[in-house]
Amino acid sequence: MNNPWKVTAIAMALVIVTALVTGVVVANWTGRELERKAETPQAEPLKAAAVRMAAAPQSMAQATPSRSIIESCNKQAAQQVGTQNKTAEVVKDAAIGAVVGAAVGAAGGAIADGGKGAGKGAAIGGLVGAGGGTLFGLNETRKHDEQYRDAYARCMRSRGYAS
């Protein structure tokens, strides 16, 4: 690395990639927050559910819900949140991360080693990208599961059962 322009080019490439990834992640968080606010039930349905629970006998809040109520709330939560094939989603995110990482690694390796390091850079970038994509996919799966549990709990509370 005798040439300072190579070091500068690599540093600029890393800064650009970091900025792009940060922008995508922050935009994704912001979009999810807006969706979550839109899905939040209005105050009236919550008040109506609170009145029903207050008027319900004490034994109902402690009772175990019937199978039909459980199935109904599961269906309602699935409709609100949607179903997801967790394994396929995580594998897809890992593959996308690997491809992007390999491309960035190949470019960085080619710049750093004058074309000779493209293969090594692609291999390293692919591994790092696959790891990052897997973590991203697992995090998205966790968020989906949280949304499903919240929707199920809202349904059960609206029917007078404590969650």
C-alpha positions in Angstrom: 0.0 0.0 0.0 2.5 2.5 -1.1 0.0 4.6 -3.0 -2.0 7.0 -0.8 -4.7 7.2 -3.5 -5.5 3.5 -3.0 -5.9 4.0 0.7 -8.1 7.1 0.1 -10.2 5.2 -2.5 -10.7 2.3 0.0 -11.6 4.7 2.8 -14.1 6.5 0.6 -15.7 3.3 -0.5 -16.1 2.2 3.1 -17.6 5.5 4.1 -20.1 5.4 1.2 -21.1 1.8 1.9 -21.5 2.6 5.6 -23.6 5.7 4.8 -25.9 3.7 2.5 -26.4 0.8 4.9 -27.1 3.2 7.7 -29.6 5.1 5.6 -31.4 1.9 4.6 -31.6 0.7 8.2 -32.8 4.0 9.6 -35.4 4.4 6.8 -36.6 0.9 7.6 -37.0 1.7 11.3 -38.9 4.9 10.5 -41.2 3.1 8.1 -41.9 0.3 10.7 -42.7 3.0 13.3 -45.2 4.7 11.0 -46.8 1.3 10.3 -47.0 0.5 14.0 -48.7 3.8 14.8 -51.2 3.2 12.0 -52.0 -0.3 13.4 -52.5 1.0 17.0 -56.2 0.8 17.8 -58.0 4.0 18.5 -59.0 5.0 22.0 -62.7 4.0 21.6 -62.2 0.3 21.0 -59.8 0.2 24.0 -62.3 2.0 26.2 -65.1 -0.4 25.0 -62.8 -3.4 25.8 -62.0 -2.0 29.3 -65.7 -1.5 30.0 -66.5 -5.1 28.9 -63.7 -6.4 31.1 -64.9 -4.3 34.1 -68.5 -5.5 33.6 -67.4 -9.1 33.1 -67.6 -11.4 36.1 -64.3 -11.9 37.9 -64.2 -15.5 37.0 -64.3 -14.8 33.2 -61.0 -12.9 33.4 -59.4 -15.9 35.1 -61.1 -18.6 33.0 -59.2 -20.4 30.2 -60.5 -19.3 26.7 -62.2 -21.9 24.6 -60.4 -23.5 21.6 -62.6 -21.6 19.2 -61.6 -18.3 20.8 -57.9 -19.2 20.7 -58.2 -20.2 17.0 -60.2 -17.0 16.2 -57.6 -14.8 17.8 -54.8 -16.7 16.0 -56.6 -16.1 12.7 -57.2 -12.5 13.5 -53.5 -11.9 14.4 -52.3 -13.7 11.3 -54.6 -11.5 9.1 -53.3 -8.3 10.8 -49.6 -9.2 10.7 -49.4 -11.7 7.9 -47.8 -15.1 7.8 -44.1 -15.5 7.3 -41.8 -18.4 6.3 -39.1 -17.7 8.8 -36.4 -20.0 7.4 -36.9 -18.8 3.8 -36.8 -15.1 4.9 -33.6 -15.5 6.8 -31.9 -17.5 4.0 -33.0 -14.9 1.5 -31.6 -12.1 3.6 -28.3 -14.0 4.1 -28.0 -14.6 0.4 -28.6 -10.9 -0.4 -26.0 -9.9 2.2 -23.5 -12.4 0.7 -24.0 -11.1 -2.8 -23.7 -7.5 -1.8 -20.7 -8.2 0.4 -19.0 -10.2 -2.3 -19.5 -7.3 -4.8 -18.2 -4.7 -2.4 -15.3 -6.9 -1.3 -14.3 -7.6 -4.9 -14.3 -3.9 -5.6 -12.3 -3.1 -2.5 -9.8 -6.0 -3.1 -9.3 -4.9 -6.8 -8.7 -1.3 -5.7 -6.4 -2.2 -2.9 -4.3 -4.8 -4.8 -4.6 -3.6 -8.4 -7.0 -6.3 -9.5 -5.2 -9.2 -7.9 -7.1 -9.0 -4.7 -10.6 -9.1 -6.1 -11.1 -12.8 -5.4 -9.9 -12.6 -1.8 -11.9 -9.4 -1.3 -15.0 -11.1 -2.7 -14.6 -14.1 -0.4 -14.1 -12.0 2.7 -16.9 -9.6 1.7 -19.3 -12.5 0.9 -18.7 -14.1 4.4 -19.2 -10.8 6.2 -22.2 -10.0 4.1 -23.8 -13.4 4.7 -23.3 -12.9 8.5 -24.8 -9.5 8.4 -27.7 -10.6 6.2 -28.4 -13.5 8.6 -28.5 -11.1 11.6 -30.8 -8.7 9.7 -33.1 -11.6 8.8 -33.2 -12.9 12.4 -34.0 -9.4 13.7 -36.9 -9.0 11.2 -38.3 -12.4 12.2 -38.2 -11.3 15.9 -40.0 -8.1 15.0 -42.7 -10.1 13.1 -43.1 -12.4 16.1 -43.5 -9.5 18.4 -46.2 -7.9 16.2 -48.1 -11.3 16.0 -48.0 -11.7 19.8 -49.2 -8.1 20.3 -52.1 -8.6 17.9 -53.1 -11.9 19.6 -53.0 -10.3 23.0 -55.2 -7.4 21.8 -57.7 -9.9 20.5 -57.8 -11.9 23.7 -58.1 -8.7 25.9 -61.0 -7.5 23.7 -62.8 -10.7 24.5 -62.3 -10.3 28.2 -59.3 -12.5 28.8 -56.1 -11.4 30.5 -53.0 -12.0 28.5 
